[in-house]
Every structure is written in C-alpha cells, then in structure tokens.
Amino acid sequence: MKRREFITLIGGSAAAWPLGVRAQLPPLPTVAFISGRSSEDDASYGASFRNGLNEAGIVAGQNATVEYHWLEGRYDQLPSIIADLVRRRVALIATPGSAPATHAAKAASADIPLVFGVAEDPVSTGLVASLARPGGNATGINFFVVETVAKQLSLLHELLPKAVRVAVLVNPSNPQSTLRAVSDAARTLGLEIQVLEASTSREIEAAFATLVRERAEALFIAPDAFLGSRRVQFAILAARNGIPAAGIGRDAVEIGLLMYYGTNQLDVYRQIGVYTGRILKGAKPADLPVIQPTKFSFAINLITAKALGLEIPASLLALADEVIE
C-alpha cells in the first residue's frame, strides 16, 4: 500500500472516532449557579460571573459546564433544585448574593464545594469556621450589606433632611437581618419607618400604591437579589409617583433611582467566578479565605434629584464617587 493511501485510510477511519471517543471522554464538571435574580440579568451579572471564570482559566462549554438557575425571587424552588444537584453530584455550587440558596446548599452537602456571596457574617451563621481559613466545603464573599444599609439610610436622611416617614420594602421570601439594621438606624436618626413586603412584580406595584396612599416621604429598598433585578420597575414607579428611592445597587441609580451606597455587586459576581474557577482547577474551599470588600461606592443621580425638586448639598456631592447628570 502506498504511503498516501495509508494516510488516507487512517484519516478516513478517524472520521468515525468522535462517537467512540466521546463515549470514553469524562464529562465536563458541572457548576450549578443559583441566583435570586431574573434571567434578564444574565447579560450583566451572569457575564460578570463568566468573566471571573475566564480569569481563573475556565471557559464555560470548553472545560466546564455552567448550569444556571435564576430564581426570580421564587425561593420556594430551592429544596427541589438543591436536592437534584446533590443527587447528581455536581462539581460545585455557586450562590452569589443569595443567602437562602447558600444555606440550603450548605445544609444539603458537606462535600460539594460551595462558593457564596452573603450579606451576613458567614462565621456567626455557621457557613465557615473563620474568615481566614474557612475549614470546610464553603468559601466566598461577605459583602457587608448589613453594615452598609445604616449608612445608606443616613445618607438618604441627609439628602432629605425634612423627611420623617420612610417606607422600607423587603422581600419576605428572603429572611435577612438587614431590617434590624434599618430599624436601629432609623431610631437613631429619628425616622419613622413603614415596612412593606413584596416578592413579585405585582406585589411591588401594590407596595407603591400603599406607600403613596399613606404618604411615605421616601423609599428604602432592602438588599435582595430579586428586588435588585426589578430595578427598572422601581425606577419607573418612583419617577411616576415622585418618590425619592434608594438602595439595591449602583446600576439602579444609573437608570433612575436617587442614590446607592455599598459594594459593587457586579464585582461580587466576578470574584465568585474567580473562586469557582480556582476550585475547579484544584484549590480547596477550606484554604481560600473569605473575601471582604474594602471599597464602597456612593452614587447619586442628579437628574432624578432635579425632577424631584431636590437640591443636593455640596458636602454630599463631594462624598459621591459617581454623580449621574
């Protein structure tokens, strides 16, 4: 047989390899990503997570499979989702910005690596043994929401010194300790707060109707992934009803809310992606210290302030990291 014919024969038989070879190749490790946000946020928050994976050398679809679960505030889905992930023995569970998903995953498995993003102290809630050496199957980011909500309320009070009644909107499906921080801060500032609840778009509409009817002078939206994903709805309702509104994220200020103070949530998703990639490449959660952000940003929307007839004090403008005008 001539050499060229031999190469052709080998090449021709190689065309039949993929089916056989594919059956022998190990499956790609599966990362289960769980967020309380809406799937519409994949373009920004999902992309930030994937950017973090890429920084760590992991490319979705090439050396890992990412399975997205956008809860859209429906935390009642968690038990069945987590049970299925544990049954299938996924390689890792990532829970950026979702305390319910984080604690559900931690309770369901002590072996599957977990990378979280939580507002509460992860040591006091039992997620890790210590910040420096987590010691178990979980690590991630503690982004200080509990500590920053009091600062947000204080800044809102400076923006609206004559306001006395502030509505606080929380998601009852996402138990958290931020409401206590808001209550304590309000008491210190001499503010009266009215707590409203919403876990669906329709309930957000109803909450606005209530706060307008009862003449709340401002709105503080408590941190929650689902409420954050409804930032456009909040911006529209706040503008329509002339309500100064604060909270949920810097991107909400960009599209019309009055102000925000806190961590960069997009960067939180990116950093969780980095840790996820490092663990997939062999690092152990027990050895990766919990990240605590050291930079906080203060954003004000001057266009919104003008529409509301507010004059922003020069002292606050000097403090702002970003002024949208």
GIMO-V422157 format. One line per field, one symbol per residue. ss: DSSP state (A for helix, B for strand, O for the rest). psi: psi as a letter, one per 40 degrees, with the letter a starting at -180 (. if undefined). Layout:
ss: ???
psi: ???
This chain:
ss: OOAAAAAAAAAAAAOOAAAAAAAAOOOOOBBBBBBOOOAAAAAOAAAAAAAAAAAOOOOBOOOBBBBBBBOOOOAAAAAAAAAAAAAAOOOBBBBOOOAAAAAAAAAAOOOOBBBBBBOOOOOOOOOOOOOOOOOOOBBBBBOOAAAAAAAAAAAAAAAOOOOOBBBBBBOOOOOOOAAAAAAAAAAAAOOBBBBBBOOOAAAAAAAAAAAAAOOOOBBBBOOOAAAAAOAAAAAAAAAAAOOOBBBOOAAAAAOOOOBBBBOOAAAAAAAAAAAAAAAAOOOOAAAOOOBOOOOOBBBBBAAAAAAOOOOOOAAAAAAOOBBBO
psi: hidddddddddddddeddddddddhiiihhhhhhieaiededdddddddddddddeehhhedeihhhhghdfegeeeddddddddddefidihhghfgddddddddddhedhihhihidiheddeedididdgdebeiibhhffdddedddddddddddgdehdhhhhhiheeghiedddddddddddefihihhiiheidddddddddddddefieihhhihhddddefddddddddddefhhiiaeidddddeeidiihaihddddddddddddddddeeihddehihhhiehiihhhhddddddefihhiddddddhdhhh.
